[in-house]
Structure formats: C-alpha cells, structure tokens
C-alpha cells in the first residue's frame, strides 16, 4: 500500500485559491482564512515550504519567491515563508522589496538578528549606508543569550560591519 502523498503542484494550489473566491467576504472580514476554505492540507503547505527552501538553496530565486508567496497567501502570518521570500527577493537583487519583507519579519520577532542584518545588507546594496547602519545596530543589539549559535553569528557579523563602517 502506497501511503506517500501525491505530488502537489503549484498549479493545483493556485486552482484551490481560485475556488476559494466564493469565500472572499468571509476572508476579508476575518471570519475564515484561505487555509480554512481551501482543501490545502498542512502537509501540502509543508511540502511547498520544503520545495521553496530547496529552490532558494539552488539559487532558483524566481521559483522560490513564487512558492513562498503561495504559502503566504494561505497563511500571511508564516514568518518562515516571509523570511524565505525576503531571501529570494534579495537573491533576485530586488533589494527594496527584500528590505521591506525583512522589516516585516523584524516586527514579528525583535530578538532575531537575521532579519535586521539581512535588511542592512540590502540597504547597503541600495547605497543607503545610514539606514543600513541602523539595521546592523538592531542586529547587534539582539540578546545573544536568547539566540542559537547560528544566529549569534549574525550578531557578530553586524558588530564587525559596524566597526568597519565607523
């Protein structure tokens, strides 16, 4: 007996979104979410997330952005997908949109140094040094005790960049 999930395509996901149009009022007024009115399971969303992460790691930024956006349509509060989308936009060198997405992630989690560090990187690429310095300072000010060793690296990188810029 084959118990593996069937392959779920982006086209099928978009079809489900279109089918959800009849529920627009419920969605707009917060009575239901898109996830509640579609037949998209949590497993399918997770599968899409894995595909998006894989595309991002393979530097297929266009595909990664599309997949992360699809997840955000279903759940606009998925900060993993928003952070992934920001990374894909940064990879596409769409620094203004990437910085905006990173700031949205920051608003959800002030003690995570990744988003302000990456936003600072985007702002530097846009030639906005003063704004970038502010982002690097936010990353530097994150509480290292609350961060994983991987995230502590971003705090240290921010400190190093701030020293180099001063």
Secondary structure, 3 states (H helix, E strand, C coil): CCCCCCCCCHHHHHHHHHHHHHHHHHHHCCCCCHHHHCCCCHHHHHHHHHHHHHHHHCCCHHHHHHHHHHHHHHCCCCHHHHHHHHHHHHHCCCHHHHHHHHHHHHHHCCCCHHHHHHHHHHHHHCCCHHHHHHHHHHHHCCCHHHCCHHHHHHHHHHHHHHHHHC
